[in-house]
Amino acid sequence: MPDTPDATAPERPRESVWDYPRPPRIEPCDRRVRVLLGGQVIAESERALRVLETSSPPTIYIPMEDVDGDALVEHGGGHSVCEWKGRAEYFNLEAGGDRAERAAWHYPGPSEGFEALAGHVSFYPGRVQACYLDQEPVRPQAGGFYGGWITAEIEGPFKGEPGTEGW
């Protein structure tokens, strides 16, 4: 499980987050997704979805069937509401002796137009050990609220960075 991009992998086309739509668009992710915590793979999928929204790196949603259900622990403390996707509920994560608070979320009853997110979960890359798209490690989106996954081809500036609170 290398921690560096595969040097033989073809270079991906550049994507500016400023070309992403508002309201967001959902599309299939064409890369294998892995999430690690406590030295264990807690999610791995080739069926993930990407949500693309203006000014934010893609957010990756993994089918629940491709997530280690034993690693998900209902948070039970609060929720958030997205004007597009609806009410999000959170999970703590436990694996390999590690615990990550409020490190994943899902939309149990997503809003109209976002029904494809039902049965999927997303992870904050900065709250787990590591996230990968293929062999490339993901960098987390700045700030404590947003859960975007930044890879080499994604260009900003990104919402969540210092000075972007008013966007």
C-alpha positions as CSV (number, residue, x, y, z in Angstrom):
1,M,0.0,0.0,0.0
2,P,2.3,2.8,-1.2
3,D,2.0,6.3,0.2
4,T,3.0,8.0,-3.0
5,P,1.4,8.4,-6.3
6,D,2.1,5.7,-8.9
7,A,4.7,7.1,-11.2
8,T,3.4,5.0,-14.0
9,A,-0.2,6.4,-13.7
10,P,-1.2,8.8,-16.5
11,E,-1.4,12.4,-15.5
12,R,-5.0,13.5,-14.9
13,P,-6.5,16.6,-16.5
14,R,-6.5,19.7,-14.3
15,E,-9.8,20.7,-12.6
16,S,-10.5,24.1,-11.2
17,V,-13.0,24.1,-8.4
18,W,-14.3,27.4,-9.9
19,D,-15.5,25.4,-12.9
20,Y,-17.7,23.2,-10.6
21,P,-21.4,24.0,-10.6
22,R,-23.8,25.5,-8.0
23,P,-26.0,23.7,-7.1
24,P,-23.5,20.8,-6.8
25,R,-23.3,17.9,-9.3
26,I,-23.0,14.2,-8.4
27,E,-20.9,12.0,-10.7
28,P,-19.2,8.6,-10.4
29,C,-15.7,8.6,-9.1
30,D,-13.4,6.9,-11.6
31,R,-10.7,6.0,-9.1
32,R,-10.4,3.4,-6.4
33,V,-11.1,4.9,-3.0
34,R,-9.5,3.8,0.3
35,V,-9.8,5.2,3.9
36,L,-7.5,4.0,6.7
37,L,-7.7,4.4,10.5
38,G,-5.6,2.7,13.1
39,G,-3.6,0.9,10.4
40,Q,-6.8,-0.7,9.0
41,V,-8.7,-0.2,5.8
42,I,-12.1,0.9,6.9
43,A,-13.5,1.7,3.5
44,E,-12.5,0.6,0.0
45,S,-14.6,1.1,-3.2
46,E,-14.6,1.3,-6.9
47,R,-18.2,2.5,-6.8
48,A,-17.8,5.9,-5.0
49,L,-19.5,9.1,-6.0
50,R,-18.0,12.6,-6.3
51,V,-19.9,15.7,-5.3
52,L,-18.6,18.8,-7.2
53,E,-19.5,22.2,-5.9
54,T,-18.1,25.7,-6.8
55,S,-15.1,26.6,-4.6
56,S,-14.7,23.3,-2.9
57,P,-12.6,20.2,-3.7
58,P,-14.6,17.1,-4.6
59,T,-16.2,15.3,-1.7
60,I,-16.2,11.5,-2.0
61,Y,-19.1,9.4,-0.9
62,I,-18.6,5.6,-0.5
63,P,-21.4,3.0,-0.6
64,M,-22.1,1.7,2.9
65,E,-21.6,-1.8,1.6
66,D,-18.0,-0.9,1.0
67,V,-17.4,0.4,4.5
68,D,-16.5,-1.6,7.6
69,G,-19.7,-1.2,9.5
70,D,-17.8,-2.1,12.8
71,A,-15.8,1.1,12.4
72,L,-18.9,3.3,12.3
73,V,-20.2,4.5,15.6
74,E,-23.2,6.8,15.6
75,H,-22.2,10.2,16.9
76,G,-25.6,11.1,18.4
77,G,-24.6,14.7,19.0
78,G,-26.2,17.1,16.6
79,H,-26.4,17.3,12.8
80,S,-25.9,19.8,10.1
81,V,-28.0,20.9,7.1
82,C,-26.8,21.5,3.6
83,E,-29.0,23.8,1.6
84,W,-28.7,21.3,-1.3
85,K,-28.3,17.8,0.1
86,G,-30.4,18.1,3.3
87,R,-29.8,16.9,6.8
88,A,-26.4,15.2,7.5
89,E,-25.8,12.9,10.5
90,Y,-22.4,12.0,11.8
91,F,-20.3,9.0,12.8
92,N,-17.3,8.6,15.1
93,L,-14.9,6.0,13.8
94,E,-13.1,3.2,15.7
95,A,-10.4,0.9,14.2
96,G,-7.1,-0.6,15.2
97,G,-7.3,1.0,18.6
98,D,-7.8,4.5,17.2
99,R,-10.9,6.7,17.6
100,A,-11.8,9.6,15.4
101,E,-14.6,11.9,16.6
102,R,-17.3,13.0,14.1
103,A,-15.0,11.9,11.2
104,A,-17.7,10.7,8.8
105,W,-21.2,11.7,7.7
106,H,-24.1,10.6,5.6
107,Y,-27.5,11.8,4.4
108,P,-30.1,9.3,5.5
109,G,-32.9,11.1,3.6
110,P,-31.2,13.3,1.0
111,S,-33.1,16.2,-0.6
112,E,-34.7,15.9,-4.1
113,G,-32.0,15.8,-6.7
114,F,-29.5,14.2,-4.4
115,E,-31.1,10.8,-3.8
116,A,-28.0,9.1,-5.2
117,L,-26.2,9.9,-1.9
118,A,-28.6,7.7,0.1
119,G,-26.7,4.7,1.4
120,H,-23.3,6.4,1.1
121,V,-20.9,7.8,3.7
122,S,-18.2,10.4,3.4
123,F,-15.0,10.8,5.5
124,Y,-13.1,13.9,6.5
125,P,-9.6,13.2,5.2
126,G,-8.0,15.3,8.0
127,R,-9.7,13.2,10.8
128,V,-8.6,9.7,9.6
129,Q,-5.2,8.2,9.2
130,A,-5.2,8.5,5.4
131,C,-7.4,8.6,2.4
132,Y,-6.4,7.6,-1.1
133,L,-7.7,7.9,-4.6
134,D,-6.0,5.1,-6.4
135,Q,-2.4,5.2,-4.9
136,E,-2.5,9.0,-4.4
137,P,-2.7,10.3,-0.8
138,V,-5.5,12.9,-0.4
139,R,-4.9,16.3,1.3
140,P,-7.8,17.5,3.4
141,Q,-9.6,20.7,2.7
142,A,-8.7,23.4,5.2
143,G,-11.0,24.3,8.0
144,G,-13.0,22.1,10.3
145,F,-16.3,22.0,8.5
146,Y,-15.7,21.1,4.8
147,G,-14.7,17.5,3.8
148,G,-13.2,18.0,0.3
149,W,-10.5,15.6,-1.0
150,I,-7.6,17.4,-2.7
151,T,-5.4,15.6,-5.2
152,A,-2.7,16.9,-7.6
153,E,-5.1,17.8,-10.4
154,I,-7.5,19.9,-8.2
155,E,-6.8,23.6,-8.4
156,G,-8.1,26.3,-5.9
157,P,-8.3,28.6,-4.1
158,F,-10.6,26.5,-1.9
159,K,-13.3,27.5,0.4
160,G,-12.2,26.9,4.0
161,E,-8.7,28.4,3.6
162,P,-7.9,31.5,5.7
163,G,-9.8,34.6,4.4
164,T,-12.6,32.6,2.7
165,E,-15.2,32.8,5.5
166,G,-17.3,35.2,3.5
167,W,-17.5,33.2,0.3
